[in-house]
Amino acid sequence: MAAGSVKKTLAGSADAGLGDAERAALKKVRWHDRLVSLWAPVTVLAIVFAVYLVIVESLVCTNLWLQPLMQAVGLLAFAWWAALVVARLALRRWNGGRAARYSAEEVLAEVERTANKHAGTLKDKAWAELTEATTALYKSFQAGEPEVTAAAKQLEAVGERHLASLRQGSLLEFGSGFARALFIALAFRAVLVEPFKIPSGSMIPTLQIGDQIFVNKFIYGVRLPFTNYVPFVLIRPPKRGDVIVFNNPANLAVDYIKRVVGVPGDHFEFDEQGFTVNGQRFPSTVETEPFGYWDSNTPEFESWGEMFQRWTTNDWRYHGGETLYREVIDGQPHLKLENRDVSNATALPRMMERSFTVPEGHVFVMGDNRNNSEDGRFGLSDHTGHPRFVPYGNIKGKATVIWLALDHGGFGRSVFGGTGLLYSRFFKSVTLCGQEAPLPDPQAEGP
């Protein structure tokens, strides 16, 4: 191909057969079809949320004023999506034309893919007929469903006549394209962010049962596939105060979520007053006393029938008598629940070792619901009572933002056994700014 020459494409050839007004009308119709796709509001919300995630993770306190804006965007996106669903059911003529154009675009994409790949070998007559049929399809987009359907069938027939013998390679190319798209999607989940559902109350009040969060998977480094090995740190290693999701080293089939309270080299001493790290206690002040929380039993594994029964049965239980503390770890505040009398009577006697040092390449974790967390103090549920540490390679990532909350109370609780949508928790940052309003009394929500 000569320098500066333009590669011949079917779309370009067909576009040349349109007038300026027809070209503008085609562009308008295509933008209309993109905006009325059910994927449009989802895509817009995902883009805005990605920007939001970067901002609130970089500048923690921006969550205080950005969260209401993000919630508004979420409501608008849902209203947009719901309106499109209603329009598809109610406006049959409009939806018929839209659906016909959608099907026509699929035919056009398949014909274009094969024609463009073999543009240099197709005969002029074949190319001209393909161009003519494509131009006719473009023009039909301004008409109704019958015209679009007829033009699409004509293009499909012309494509079958001239491209049938060439489509084997095209199908292989399409298959490889699908495989590439699937690989990108899986890589995005494996390397960038991954959703995670909070299954237990061990992180109350920071995270409640039913919260759905996103996990930042690249901040600490990318694990090699099918291994628990991180060859290098991308941004920074885990630090005290981070809330992390990890493969439980006591049972690799289960993921846990806890807060990092110790890093390599930290020495812990546990006593009746709590614990010290390298001889110092984390500053802690009482927020509310007494303070309670709602909890429920969520099985690790359950059938669809069992899940439906659980969702329609109110098994929420209120636990009172805790104290809500504001604890500060290395300048970063967070909230925790603890009853010191209960801890001294139950948790402390369970610890087989009350003095230990975090080994290199590991972190020590605890739940924010201190008296109701099977964490590093007790071997991460290995039933030995000896401390257990989380290797760097087991860490899947850092908890970032709650994107959906199906917790006790909220919208729909009367139907789903006390569980409802808590919109106030949508898009809430897991990291505490320190300037948030005090937590309300959970008992005020009712049973």
Phi, psi and omega in degrees: 000132183293152180298135177086352180285156182254132180294134181286132177231153180295320179297319179294318179295318180291322180297329180293338180275002179259148172280172182299318180294319179293323179295317179295320180294321178297317179298319180296316180297319181293322177293322176301315182293326176295318184286337179261006172290144178295342177280343185300306179297326179295316181295315180299315180297320180296319180294312180297319181295323179298317177296316179301317181299316180297317183294310185289335176284330180276321182233093193304312187288352175295342179299331184298323180253341178278331182300313177300324178293318179294323177296321178295320177298320178298317178296317179296320179296319179293318178297321178299311181297315181297321179296323178293321178297315179297318181298323179294329180276325187268322184260079187295319180295315178298315182292327177298316177295318179298314181296322179295319179293323178299314179295321179296322179295326177293317176299314181299317181298319180293316179295315181299317183302315181285316182297315182295324181294328184247025183302327183284344183249346179290141178291155183301321181295317179297316180297319181296319180291321177295319179296315181299316180293323178292318178299318179298322178294317177304313183293329182291342181298340178276349182262202183262187183302317181299318182294318180296316180297318180294318180294323179293319178295323178295316178296321179296321179292318178295318178298320179296323182290321186257341188241356185304318183287348183258356191280346180300313177295325180295320179295321177296322179294320178296319179297319179292326177295319177296318179297321178296317180297319178295319179298317180297317179297316180292322179294322178300316180291323184282330189251324189260283181226153179217137176285152180212135180259134179282114187267345186220175182264018185291342181251011173296137011267356182296313181230133182256159177302128180098350174296138175249122185239166170252141182249125176283111188264354184251352186297322182268344184129151184270126177285143174295139182306138176063021176224169171248049183236126177251109186291331179200157180275133180276307184246303179198158174284167177301143179234163179302137179099341178292141171263121188237152170253135185211156170287119181299117181297341177278341178201094188294347179282351185241136174264139176243160173228124181213176178257135177287122176243349179216141179242173184309132178093346180291135178253128183252140172228122180256137178212189183293344179265358182126242178204159174242150174241114184056038177084359182241147174261145175291134177303135184214131178231151181283129175266306182215137177211125356280164180220140181237180179204161178260139182221157177211164179270118176244107182299149178293323177225137179204153178281170177299320179296318178294322178294318179297318179296320180294322182289339180256004178244129181280100179249019179286141179233139178265132178245122179249185174083006177271167173243132178269120181249152166253111181254144181241120179247113180052043177086351182257116181281155170204165180259146177218157175249136177197141170243108188298323179296316179294320180298317181291332183275332186238307186290312185298318178296337180286340184281117179284336178227126181251003178221123181198166179237137181289124182288164179298141178076015181226164171231158176249132188236152175219155175276154178286338174268080198301325181271001182221053181215121175275082188249202186298337180297328187245021176082018179054050176071022177272000173065023177260335184082356177272149180296147178226144185244156183260116177296148177309320184294340179276348184282122179276330178162183183259131176293135186243290189224142172279120181257345178206141181230110175248080189241187176294134181086191177084185185291129178090006184295331181289339181267322188253046171059040178089351179267133180211176178280119176260091186293336180296339180264352179299131175065025178279135179287140177289330180278128182280136177280318183109350180247011180291158175293153179302148178291138177287162177289116182301332182292340179291343180287341181088174185286000000 
